[in-house]
Amino acid sequence: MEKRKAKNNKVIAWSVLIIALAATIIAENFIHVHVVFGLEGRMFFHAWYGLIMCAAIVIFSKFLGFFVKRKESYYKENRND
């Protein structure tokens, strides 16, 4: 029963996400966008820009993790028990 409920919740969550994304892309056709740069006037620019920036944040955080991460035994080595 719990698996079915969890699966239904995932389906509902994905459906809501897809509908919200589609609504924002459709709404872009009816809203006047004040363009600062020429590229901003392109169709679906904000959707592509958001996708690219999200991917850039993920890649940057993975790169940053190489410099910030510690060994798994970091806290065990430094404890004075």
BELGIDA-V647669 format. One line per field, one symbol per residue. ss: DSSP state (h for helix, s for strand, l for the rest). psi: psi as a letter, one per 20 degrees, with the letter a starting at -180 (. if undefined). burial: 1 if it has 16 or more other C-alpha atoms within 10 Angstrom, else 0. A space follows every 50 residues. Layout:
# BELGIDA-V647669
ss = ???
psi = ???
burial = ???
This chain:
# BELGIDA-V647669
ss = lhhhhhhhhhhhhhhhhhhhhhhhhhhllllllllllhhhhlllhhhhhh hhhhhhhhhhhhhhhhhhlllllhhhhllll
psi = ghggghghhgggghggggggghhhgghhhipppopgqhhhiqpkghgggg gghghhgggghgghhhhhqrqhjghhhjpm.
burial = 00000000000000000000000010010000000000000000000000 0000000000000000000000000000000
